[in-house]
Amino acid sequence: MKERVEEKNEFHRRGAEVSQSFAENLSATLRDLCASAVRKHWEASAFLLLLCFALVVPFLTTHAQNPEKKKKDANQSEPAQEEVSHIEAAEAQLKKGEYEAATAAFNKLLAANAKDQRAQRGVLKVMLETGNYVEAETTAKKYLAPDATKDASNHFARLTIAEVMAETGRYAEAIAEFERVSKATTPKEKENKTEAELEKEAAVQPLLLRAELRRGELLNATGKPDEAQFVFQGISKFWDDNTVESAEGLTTIATALAYLEKPQEAKDMYLDAITADEANAEAHIAAAELFTAKYAYADAAEFLKDALKLNPNSAALHLAIARNKRFDGGEAVQQAIAKALSINPNLAAAKLLAASTDLDAEKHEDAAKKIDDVLKLNPNALEAHALRAASHWVNNRTVPYETALKAALAINPKSGELYETLAHYATNQRRYDESIVFLRKAVELTPNLWNAHLALGQALLRTNKNDEGRAAVETSFKGDPFNPWAKNTLEFLDTLGDFRETTAGDFVIRTHEKESTVLAGYAADLLTEAKAKLTAKYKFTPTGPIVAEFHPNHDDFAVRALGLPGLGALGVCFGQQIVQDSPSARAGEGFNWGSTLWHEYTHVITLQITDHRIPRWFSEGLSVFEEHKARPGWGDDWSITNVKTLADGRWFKINDLDGGFMRPKKPDDVQLAYFEASQVCHFIEDKFGFDAILAMLKGYKDQKRTPDILREALKLTPEEFDTQFMAYVQERGGKYIKTLAPMWAKEAPEVSKDVTKEKLFELADAQRDDFAAQMRAGSKAIAEKNDEAALKYFRRATELFPLQSEAYEALAGIYERRGDKAAQIESLEAQIKVDENDYAAHKKLAQLKLAQGDKARGLELLKLGFFINPFDHALHTEAGTLLLERKENEAALREYQVALGTKPPNFAEAHFNVARAYSALGKAKEAKRAVLQSLELAPGFDKAQDLLLQLTEKP
């Protein structure tokens, strides 16, 4: 949209007046140090990334000297060429991440010359890279000269001490040390400096910049954002006034620009840093971090690939990989975190990322251990306190939560990120009202926390506060126009003007105007039925109104739900608002929107009855469970995949079931979690009765956790529950393992020209308990037009595994060709009981039942078909006629109106049918209007003329 483009361009153009205090001081120290200018070129990176830039670079004293300029300091001798090659080799090992070999090489050099500054730097760098912080600080103090203001080695050693202080939570001391480093030199005019002094100052430039940047970061982390911005502006001003050549210096300035919310300029400078030194892995990592932060995940991954080639043993690199992959989730994130921690066991950021994914998966004990590990190293790690507070909050531990919250605010009283973290886990719990409270606090404390503004907007939209929600999303987009979630959400909200609302009791049905006539009535009826049945069953009436919103475009639904297209779900529920695909969003895919709506309304019940405290596995399990109860065939049943996961021993333990939803490790984990959760609910009802389910729901409302609820409601420990539940599913699904096992136990022969029918028939006859063999033989028999053989094999297949629809479909086709209507009907009835989404089967079966004169079953099947495809005008017309015969005139009128709304080929007939229904209802005025519309389109339409005459003759 035009407005969005203008806002984005303005974002790129805007600039601010900056403070010059630090810039002028550093500029006086380092002015005119380097000979050539560099282009200014983009994003922010974490502590260890930039640490690499400042610490790994050797002195840049490589200028050739005239013979008469070979005089050295009295205490320093000219290094031999062999020594230079040794130090370069050691530094090359360090850059490639060969830390053990590099350490040995540096120590050998130090044994020969204890004051070798480059070897000292290498030793300290290895210690920092591998997390040996205590040793790094001790060693750095030994390297400090008596007068710590004279040479670059002292700056470097002091910088190392400051970094360790920062990593171990001594923030005030670290800030002071960083400032001491950044202001440690005494400015002189350029003409008063020797070439050696100039070279030395050029070498120390990245260290001074690094120290000032880290000071700004710590000021920001301890609740002094204005002072931090002052520092970052000073670094930017330094770049304006001076020449910087090194990759390390350029990367540091780029990071400052990112903190100043100048991502384009930061990007360009990161790219210049890479140009300055393509072999600098840390520059690639820093660029990747920026691209990840600005949602360009694929581009970031390319930088990370390059860095991996340069230094595969960088802990910062593997942390960056984990962050880059976190949006997709999966095992790759955990593997990258594990790799980072294998290199640096004290890398707090990696442990905290792992802890946050544990909390996402409801693994609170695992998360707590990681959080404790971080706090032992750094008692002032704000994110650790935030995650601890979130875990306590989720577990309803009020006093520990308040203690953790107080500890976090003591570190940084202006931390909006703290409340953003709490809001994230509130959202995971689907406690949207509470997430709104947290997010309002987050943006109050940190107004430029653009993701929090977006999350606030999305939470408001999920609670049907559309105007306020849109305003918050617009604020987010204005601050961060790169955010695709914000952009997509605003573009989606622009489409809501095309929607129409239909009120039915406690329900508001929101449908696109082109589908409103067709969809709204059916949705209202199904929701009314669901409410009547489920409120009685669960002894609970949810708070209304309940909004149900149907999207004809799946990507619009996905954006409405999560902010991005590509969501695999069919619907979502936010407690009082249901959002889902309409049937046209998945035309041709076999999508039962009615089953989905029933599933989502069950969430309304289970979320509200527990005050949104129900775990995901139980809420999803009950929704699928209630689908099974609503109509035959609705909801997922035993499939070949589900049997395979059972055979492989992959079903989750009850304590791990939420992880299948929140942190899947395999592509089919989520699907398995849905089905397993539904079977848990069936198990509880079958063994303990439905009252046990109600007792569990009450337990969650009372803020109890699953292990305690199992003990109280079922008298089982989690381990006992797992044992009894697995026996239950083995009884129900395990019986299919033997017949399905050959499908995955060995390579199956394909049905092709290379496999003869005789061979396939022979295999099927010899392996009568092999489901796949029967299906292959049956398919080959059909291809050979051998219906007799096909019947034999497909019948056997349905005996072996009666939950696969393809065999029933094949049998129905054979019986149709033979004219055996009764057998065809039997096969189709079996088919729709295992496949809720097959519209053709529902339609064909309805026609067969009507032809038999079973109008009641025929009408029932037509209605079931409408939950898959409500846009078939002929079937609505047929349903209307059946209802008119049954004197169900209101229902008949709606069917005829729906037929009209589908834009049928014969509008005159559709209007005439509407007129018939109005006439049957005794609404002559409306009937006359409809019949006149019919005659306007087809003046010679005899039936319409007769009806008009009848209507005219009536008093």
LUMLUM-457181 format. One record per residue (C-alpha): x, y, z. Coordinates in steps of 0.02 Angstrom, whole numbers, padded with zeros to 5 digits, always signed. Layout:
# residues N
XYZ...
***
This chain:
# residues 955
+00000+00000+00000+00056+00176-00036+00052+00234+00145+00161+00090+00199+00290+00126+00063+00301+00310+00112+00323+00263+00295+00461+00143+00251+00553+00270+00143+00540+00398+00282+00613+00270+00402+00763+00249+00289+00785+00438+00269+00764+00493+00447+00912+00545+00550+00939+00628+00717+01056+00756+00792+01187+00663+00892+01289+00706+01045+01474+00732+01011+01558+00712+01180+01636+00540+01160+01658+00564+00973+01762+00720+00997+01868+00640+01133+01902+00484+01031+01920+00584+00873+02056+00691+00953+02147+00533+01001+02135+00442+00836+02109+00580+00704+02192+00550+00537+02267+00383+00592+02233+00285+00435+02274+00332+00258+02120+00285+00158+01933+00300+00178+01811+00157+00169+01635+00154+00105+01500+00161+00238+01396+00011+00230+01208-00148+00396+01140-00251+00598+01174-00284+00782+01266-00434+00850+01292-00510+01020+01435-00488+01143+01545-00632+01089+01533-00588+00905+01604-00415+00929+01726-00474+01059+01805-00577+00922+01829-00422+00815+01922-00326+00949+02026-00468+01018+02082-00574+00873+02157-00436+00766+02347-00421+00780+02432-00252+00778+02416-00172+00608+02600-00124+00607+02643-00197+00439+02703-00039+00352+02874-00053+00269+03008+00054+00351+03158+00143+00278+03329+00080+00332+03355+00233+00439+03190+00202+00534+03242+00035+00613+03276+00101+00786+03171+00014+00921+03130+00045+01103+03274+00007+01219+03182-00141+01300+03121-00220+01137+03223-00309+01006+03183-00338+00822+03084-00502+00806+03161-00631+00695+03070-00684+00535+03047-00859+00605+02960-00789+00759+02842-00688+00650+02794-00843+00551+02759-00937+00713+02643-00802+00780+02553-00790+00614+02529-00978+00611+02460-00976+00788+02340-00834+00744+02283-00929+00590+02242-01079+00700+02145-00965+00816+02044-00891+00673+01998-01068+00614+01942-01119+00789+02086-01239+00820+02093-01181+01000+02199-01319+01077+02334-01307+00946+02330-01116+00950+02349-01115+01139+02500-01229+01130+02579-01117+00998+02546-00956+01094+02614-01030+01255+02771-01086+01165+02798-00909+01103+02767-00838+01278+02893-00959+01349+03021-00880+01234+02960-00701+01264+02839-00671+01407+02802-00495+01340+02749-00552+01166+02592-00446+01151+02516-00543+01006+02539-00708+01096+02461-00635+01254+02313-00579+01151+02295-00751+01073+02297-00840+01241+02163-00724+01312+02058-00740+01156+02055-00931+01169+02004-00919+01352+01860-00804+01310+01805-00908+01160+01800-01066+01265+01719-00987+01418+01869-00992+01537+01821-00825+01610+01904-00839+01780+02069-00890+01703+02054-00753+01572+02034-00619+01706+02178-00686+01810+02292-00698+01659+02244-00526+01594+02289-00447+01761+02461-00527+01750+02484-00450+01578+02446-00273+01638+02603-00165+01640+02637-00058+01793+02580+00095+01697+02420+00042+01610+02409+00193+01496+02561+00171+01388+02532+00036+01257+02400-00064+01166+02434-00226+01257+02375-00146+01418+02216-00085+01335+02185-00259+01272+02215-00342+01440+02103-00215+01525+01969-00242+01392+01976-00428+01429+01953-00396+01615+01803-00284+01576+01726-00416+01464+01741-00548+01600+01663-00428+01724+01519-00403+01604+01497-00590+01580+01496-00621+01767+01373-00482+01810+01489-00351+01884+01411-00219+01776+01461-00060+01867+01643-00116+01873+01636-00168+01691+01566-00001+01636+01706+00089+01728+01837-00025+01650+01768-00004+01475+01769+00185+01497+01947+00177+01561+02000+00084+01404+01908+00198+01283+01986+00355+01359+02157+00288+01401+02264+00381+01274+02325+00559+01282+02283+00655+01123+02421+00741+01027+02416+00841+00870+02459+00735+00719+02616+00833+00678+02686+00798+00851+02671+00609+00832+02800+00490+00766+02755+00362+00635+02771+00226+00767+02645+00317+00876+02526+00334+00732+02542+00150+00689+02515+00101+00870+02360+00210+00884+02292+00138+00723+02313-00035+00798+02224+00011+00958+02078+00096+00869+01965-00060+00863+01995-00090+01049+01943+00086+01096+01788+00077+00988+01746-00093+01058+01763-00032+01236+01648+00115+01207+01518+00006+01120+01518-00118+01264+01499+00025+01387+01345+00081+01292+01273-00094+01291+01294-00112+01478+01219+00060+01511+01070+00003+01409+01061-00163+01503+01061-00076+01672+00920+00045+01638+01012+00196+01568+00950+00199+01388+00977+00386+01363+01159+00374+01416+01180+00222+01304+01110+00314+01154+01231+00456+01191+01374+00331+01180+01312+00251+01018+01289+00422+00940+01467+00464+00988+01531+00309+00898+01430+00357+00745+01501+00533+00752+01676+00461+00764+01644+00369+00601+01587+00530+00520+01748+00618+00569+01879+00482+00548+01943+00346+00435+01918+00166+00492+01994+00026+00391+01990-00131+00497+01849-00259+00489+01844-00254+00678+01820-00067+00688+01692-00063+00549+01591-00202+00631+01590-00111+00797+01527+00048+00715+01396-00052+00620+01331-00121+00785+01317+00054+00856+01218+00105+00702+01101-00041+00730+01072+00015+00910+01031+00187+00838+00898+00099+00732+00988+00130+00568+00984-00047+00499+01018-00002+00319+01176+00095+00363+01227-00045+00482+01203-00173+00344+01312-00077+00223+01450-00061+00351+01444-00246+00395+01466-00283+00211+01613-00163+00205+01689-00255+00354+01678-00418+00256+01756-00332+00106+01897-00270+00215+01932-00448+00276+01836-00589+00192+01921-00715+00307+01850-00634+00463+01717-00758+00519+01650-00640+00651+01603-00510+00522+01499-00639+00430+01416-00691+00593+01376-00512+00639+01298-00481+00469+01196-00640+00489+01133-00583+00659+01070-00423+00582+00982-00512+00439+00903-00632+00564+00846-00486+00672+00768-00406+00518+00679-00569+00469+00787-00607+00315+00819-00784+00376+00876-00859+00212+01000-00718+00179+01066-00734+00356+01092-00920+00330+01207-00884+00182+01320-00777+00292+01321-00915+00422+01372-01044+00291+01521-00935+00245+01568-00914+00428+01557-01102+00454+01689-01127+00321+01804-01002+00406+01783-01057+00587+01672-01207+00621+01715-01199+00806+01648-01028+00848+01523-01038+00991+01450-00871+00935+01423-00942+00761+01324-01092+00822+01221-00980+00936+01183-00871+00784+01132-01027+00688+01013-01076+00828+00935-00903+00829+00919-00906+00641+00830-01074+00644+00720-01039+00794+00575-00976+00689+00564-01146+00603+00599-01239+00765+00642-01423+00763+00795-01521+00815+00914-01409+00718+00895-01274+00850+00941-01392+00991+01088-01462+00894+01158-01288+00862+01139-01241+01046+01223-01402+01100+01368-01368+00981+01390-01191+01048+01393-01255+01228+01516-01393+01184+01637-01255+01132+01595-01132+01270+01506-01217+01416+01483-01047+01500+01398-00962+01353+01251-00887+01447+01156-00834+01292+01154-01013+01227+01095-01084+01394+00958-00954+01403+00901-00992+01226+00893-01176+01274+00798-01132+01433+00672-01030+01335+00638-01176+01217+00618-01288+01368+00487-01169+01437+00401-01168+01268+00386-01357+01283+00329-01346+01466+00493-01426+01524+00506-01315+01677+00628-01423+01775+00750-01431+01630+00735-01244+01604+00762-01209+01789+00928-01304+01788+00993-01202+01642+00934-01039+01721+01019-01086+01884+01181-01123+01790+01178-00950+01711+01142-00862+01876+01286-00951+01961+01401-00873+01832+01309-00707+01820+01188-00667+01962+01134-00512+01868+01086-00597+01704+00923-00505+01672+00856-00630+01545+00885-00772+01668+00781-00683+01800+00648-00646+01668+00636-00829+01617+00633-00883+01798+00491-00760+01830+00398-00826+01679+00416-01006+01737+00352-00962+01910+00208-00863+01835+00156-01006+01721+00162-01125+01870+00059-01005+01976+00198-00986+02106+00158-00809+02160+00292-00775+02291+00440-00844+02188+00372-00751+02036+00370-00586+02128+00545-00619+02196+00613-00652+02021+00523-00500+01952+00596-00390+02089+00771-00459+02054+00755-00419+01869+00692-00243+01900+00834-00211+02021+00955-00242+01878+00858-00137+01752+00703-00046+01811+00666+00008+01633+00668-00165+01554+00521-00182+01437+00600-00345+01378+00561-00421+01549+00376-00395+01524+00388-00446+01341+00458-00613+01400+00314-00635+01523+00191-00592+01385+00268-00722+01270+00234-00862+01393+00062-00793+01433+00024-00803+01246+00092-00980+01240-00033-01020+01377-00167-00932+01274-00195-00813+01419-00218-00665+01304-00294-00542+01427-00145-00562+01542-00022-00548+01398-00102-00380+01355-00067-00318+01531+00116-00371+01518+00136-00295+01346+00063-00128+01396+00194-00122+01534+00330-00173+01411+00298-00030+01290+00275+00092+01433+00450+00053+01498+00533+00034+01327+00435+00135+01198+00544+00079+01052+00517-00106+01086+00432-00129+00918+00402-00317+00932+00309-00286+01095+00197-00159+01007+00161-00291+00875+00126-00426+01004+00011-00305+01094-00082-00270+00932-00101-00455+00894-00163-00493+01070-00291-00354+01056-00348-00419+00887-00365-00594+00960-00482-00524+01092-00586-00435+00959-00520-00261+01000-00487-00224+00819-00467-00035+00820-00346-00029+00966-00255-00181+00898-00230-00100+00730-00160+00057+00810-00030-00046+00904+00021-00141+00747+00038+00024+00653+00153+00089+00790+00258-00068+00772+00268-00053+00584+00315+00130+00590+00458+00089+00707+00514-00068+00614+00453-00069+00434+00551-00228+00398+00437-00334+00507+00333-00446+00392+00212-00491+00533+00165-00308+00555+00155-00274+00369+00050-00429+00333-00066-00394+00479-00100-00217+00422-00133-00273+00244-00250-00408+00309-00345-00285+00418-00378-00182+00262-00479-00330+00193-00597-00341+00342-00706-00208+00263-00765-00342+00142-00834-00450+00283-01013-00458+00343-01074-00500+00518-01223-00611+00559-01284-00619+00739-01361-00780+00803-01391-00783+00990-01222-00776+01076-01130-00794+00911-01065-00668+00786-01027-00751+00620-00905-00649+00516-00893-00704+00334-00834-00627+00172-00976-00540+00083-00966-00659-00065-00993-00809+00051-01106-00737+00183-01270-00803+00113-01200-00978+00092-01098-00999+00249-01168-00894+00391-01327-00995+00421-01241-01164+00428-01106-01096+00544-01236-01022+00660-01335-01185+00665-01181-01291+00700-01119-01175+00836-01291-01171+00916-01292-01361+00916-01116-01370+00986-01159-01248+01124-01314-01346+01175-01222-01512+01183-01056-01458+01255-01119-01335+01385-01230-01473+01455-01091-01601+01446-00958-01491+01526-01081-01405+01644-01015-01237+01590-01080-01092+01486-00941-00987+01408-00940-00799+01408-01000-00723+01245-01016-00657+01120-00915-00788+01027-00850-00725+00860-00822-00851+00720-00726-00781+00572-00708-00875+00407-00575-00831+00279-00590-00877+00095-00403-00850+00076-00294-00966+00181-00150-00844+00190-00268-00712+00261-00319-00836+00395-00137-00874+00433-00095-00690+00447-00248-00663+00557-00188-00805+00670+00000-00780+00674+00048-00633+00564+00127-00735+00424+00061-00841+00281+00103-01026+00274+00017-01086+00433-00027-01270+00418-00176-01262+00536-00358-01255+00482-00422-01149+00626-00374-01067+00790-00468-01014+00946-00423-00869+01059-00555-00901+01192-00696-00792+01130-00642-00783+00949-00629-00924+00822-00535-00893+00659-00527-01025+00523-00524-01063+00338-00687-01057+00245-00719-01203+00128-00668-01100-00023-00495-01073+00053-00458-01256+00024-00564-01293-00127-00521-01462-00200-00422-01517-00047-00561-01609+00044-00581-01496+00195-00720-01521+00322-00748-01346+00389-00890-01407+00502-00777-01528+00593-00648-01390+00613-00778-01270+00683-00836-01400+00810-00654-01428+00860-00626-01242+00886-00786-01217+00985-00729-01354+01103-00577-01245+01134-00695-01104+01185-00764-01220+01320-00598-01291+01382-00504-01125+01380-00638-01029+01472-00682-01166+01597-00500-01170+01654-00468-00981+01642-00351-01022+01498-00240-01129+01610-00268-01293+01519-00109-01365+01440-00108-01375+01251-00109-01565+01245-00270-01578+01347-00358-01438+01255-00314-01509+01083-00350-01686+01140-00524-01640+01199-00560-01546+01038-00519-01698+00930-00610-01810+01056-00767-01704+01037-00751-01708+00847-00761-01898+00861-00921-01878+00962-01001-01748+00848-01021-01847+00686-00962-02018+00623-00796-01997+00535-00755-01826+00606-00584-01805+00686-00423-01899+00653-00426-02086+00682-00296-02224+00674-00193-02202+00517-00047-02297+00445+00068-02159+00510-00004-02168+00685+00019-02357+00689+00197-02337+00626+00241-02215+00766+00167-02336+00892+00270-02479+00820+00425-02370+00829+00394-02328+01012+00382-02143+00972+00225-02101+01070+00254-01966+01200+00250-01991+01386+00115-01887+01468+00242-01764+01539+00317-01739+01366+00157-01728+01264+00154-01538+01260+00327-01543+01182+00254-01631+01031+00153-01474+00997+00275-01342+01055+00445-01415+01010+00425-01551+00878+00581-01647+00833+00513-01737+00681+00398-01677+00541+00254-01786+00600+00270-01750+00786+00130-01621+00788+00010-01737+00696+00055-01877+00817+00031-01762+00967-00146-01716+00910-00197-01897+00887-00113-01960+01045-00193-01821+01148-00364-01873+01083-00330-02054+01131-00279-01998+01305-00452-01920+01322-00537-02078+01259-00433-02180+01381-00482-02070+01528-00666-02076+01484-00666-02264+01450-00571-02310+01609-00622-02174+01733-00779-02095+01660-00810-01921+01592-00821-01850+01768-00633-01881+01780-00608-01763+01633-00714-01632+01721-00611-01657+01879-00450-01631+01780-00519-01471+01704-00559-01408+01878-00383-01451+01933-00310-01342+01796-00428-01200+01841-00366-01217+02020-00189-01188+01954-00127-01366+01982-00001-01454+01871-00027-01613+01771+00065-01736+01888-00038-01678+02037-00199-01682+01937-00166-01860+01879-00139-01915+02058-00297-01828+02121-00418-01863+01978-00356-02034+01920-00256-02096+02070-00108-02125+01955+00070-02060+01952+00128-02001+01781+00228-02161+01763+00078-02269+01806-00027-02169+01686+00098-02198+01545+00098-02386+01578-00092-02403+01579-00116-02286+01432+00008-02379+01323-00081-02543+01362-00243-02460+01307-00174-02397+01140-00087-02561+01107-00256-02646+01123-00337-02522+01004-00200-02490+00878-00066-02618+00912-00169-02753+00827-00134-02667+00661+00055-02668+00677+00078-02844+00610-00025-02816+00454+00052-02646+00415+00232-02685+00464+00284-02752+00293+00252-02577+00222+00399-02506+00319+00498-02665+00360+00567-02689+00186+00564-02616+00013+00395-02653-00065+00379-02696-00250+00298-02558-00350+00146-02579-00459+00225-02545-00628+00258-02626-00794+00406-02712-00714+00297-02806-00589+00176-02929-00667+00000-02956-00605+00040-03140-00578+00183-03093-00462+00077-02970-00364-00068-03092-00350+00051-03228-00295+00125-03116-00160-00047-03062-00098-00110-03242-00091+00046-03298+00002+00042-03150+00122-00142-03136+00166-00102-03039+00324-00004-02906+00230-00115-02754+00203+00000-02673+00076+00011-02834-00026-00179-02842-00037-00190-02658-00089-00056-02679-00223-00139-02833-00293-00309-02750-00291-00243-02596-00382-00160-02706-00513-00320-02805-00535-00419-02645-00569-00287-02589-00694-00307-02758-00779-00499-02740-00773-00509-02896-00667-00647-02844-00547-00666-03016-00470-00486-03020-00412-00496-02838-00358-00647-02876-00248-00553-03018-00166-00400-02916-00123-00487-02754-00071-00610-02848+00041-00464-02930+00126-00378-02760+00144-00530-02688+00235-00528-02837+00353-00345-02810+00393-00353-02621+00417-00531-02554+00412-00480-02372+00435-00408-02338+00261-00533-02259+00142-00450-02306-00023-00504-02488-00015-00686-02440+00015-00679-02316-00128-00612-02451-00244-00746-02574-00188-00884-02445-00215-00822-02416-00392-00824-02602-00431-00999-02624-00361-01060-02474-00461-00993-02553-00621-01084-02714-00575-01246-02624-00534-01245-02688-00355-01321-02535-00270-01337-02614-00098-01153-02664-00093-01102-02496-00163-01199-02407-00026-01121-02518+00106-00946-02476+00044-00981-02290+00035-01055-02289+00210-00895-02370+00274-00790-02247+00174-00866-02088+00245-00848-02156+00422-00659-02155+00401-00646-02002+00287-00743-01848+00340-00674-01747+00194-00728-01846+00040-00864-01739-00037-00888-01850-00189-00924-02001-00079-01052-01904+00025-01136-01839-00133-01142-02008-00219-01209-02094-00063-01344-01962-00041-01402-01987-00220-01407-02177-00198-01507-02165-00036-01630-02043-00114-01650-02157-00265-01693-02297-00143-01826-02187-00067-01731-02162+00097-01759-01975+00099-01715-01953+00283-01540-02028+00260-01522-01941+00094-01558-01771+00172-01440-01809+00315-01301-01850+00192-01333-01691+00093-01312-01590+00252-01151-01683+00295-01089-01641+00122-01122-01456+00150-00991-01459+00289-00865-01501+00152-00934-01404+00004-01079-01285+00031-01066-01209-00144-01157-01344-00245-01321-01259-00294-01405-01418-00358-01388-01507-00192-01457-01358-00096-01605-01355-00214-01631-01540-00186-01619-01517+00002-01743-01374-00005-01868-01481-00099-01849-01624+00027-01876-01503+00171-02027-01426+00086-02103-01600+00071-02073-01625+00258-02160-01458+00294-01997-01390+00365-02027-01229+00272-01904-01113+00362-01764-01236+00330-01821-01257+00150-01819-01068+00125-01640-01058+00185-01584-01198+00068-01663-01110-00079-01584-00945-00027-01415-01029-00013-01439-01104-00186-01474-00928-00249-01319-00864-00158-01207-00989-00249-01245-00897-00412-01327-01044-00501-01338-01054-00690-01528-01035-00685-01568-00883-00578-01750-00883-00632-01777-01057-00560-01682-01011-00400-01794-00859-00371-01947-00965-00407-01894-01092-00273-01872-00952-00148-02046-00893-00191-02115-01069-00162-02040-01073+00013-02108-00901+00057-02278-00954-00006-02272-01111+00103-02231-00999+00251-02381-00890+00213-02273-00740+00170-02364-00687+00013-02280-00517-00003-02105-00593-00002-02162-00735-00114-02233-00614-00242-02071-00512-00243-01967-00670-00273-02080-00737-00410-02078-00570-00500-01887-00576-00496-01899-00747-00576-02016-00687-00713-01910-00535-00746-01769-00653-00791-01880-00780-00883-02048-00702-00932-02109-00866-01007-02074-00972-00854-02240-01067-00835-02219-01123-00655-02177-00947-00600-02328-00878-00693-02442-01006-00608-02372-00963-00437-02394-00777-00467-02574-00808-00517-02604-00907-00357-02525-00770-00253-02627-00636-00340-02791-00729-00314-02763-00748-00127-02847-00614-00020
***
